[in-house]
Amino acid sequence: MRKINWKIVAIIFIVLFVVETLFWIWSTAIYNSELDKNNECLYDICGDYVDAWYEEDICTCYEYDMTGDLIVAKNKYMK
């Protein structure tokens, strides 16, 4: 059986470490972007309503009707 050179193994691990680090930076940036959009929906757009949901670029504001059920009060498409 042929021995694998330690330099090749080191290069493979360095490349994998760099790819993993770039993946975590990318995923953290996406998470922070979604969190900012959620906060904008909750506080800026739907600040006067009781509840708000942000899903797939759509901000939906809810308020209570006379029976105490949540109804959609406002929808807004966010980019």
N, C-alpha and C positions, 0 to 999 in steps of 0.2 A: 504494500500500500504506500502510496506517495504521501509525503508530509507536505502540509500546506504551510507556506511561508508566513511568518508572523506579520510581515509588513502588509500582505494582502488582507489578512484578517483585520488589522488595525485600520486600513483604509475603508473596508466595508463597514466597520463599526462607526467610524467618523462620518461617513456618508449617511448611515441610518440615523445617527444622532442629529445631524443637520436637518434631515427631512422631518424628523419628529419635532424638532424645535420650530421649524417653519409651520408645521401643521398646528401646533399649539398657539402660535402667534396669530395665524389666520382664524382659528376657531374663537379665540378670545376677542378678536376684532369684530367678528360677526355677532357674538353674544352681546358685546357692548353696544353695537348699532341697534340691535333689536330691543335692548333695554332702554335706550334713549327714545326710540319710537314709542315704546309702551308708556314711558313716563310722559311724553308729549301728548299722547292720547288721553291718559288718565288726568293729568293736571291742566294742560293748556286747552284742549278741545272740549273735554267733558267735565270741566271743573264744577259746573253748576248742577250736574246730575249725580245720582247716588252711586252708580256703578258704571264701569267701562271695561270693554274687552278689546284687545288688539290682536287680530289674527290675519295673517297673509295680506298685509297692507291695507286692511279695512279696520277703521276705528268705529266701534259701535257703542253708543251711550244708552244707558237704561235709566228709567225712572219708574216709580210705583204708580199704579192706577188706583182707582177708588176701592178695589177689593184687596189691595196689598200685593198684587202680582207685579213682577217686573215686566215692563213693555219697552220696546225699542223706541227711543226718543229721537235718535239722530244717528245717521251713518255718514262716514266720511272716508273717502279713498285717500290714503297717504302714500307718497312716493318715498 
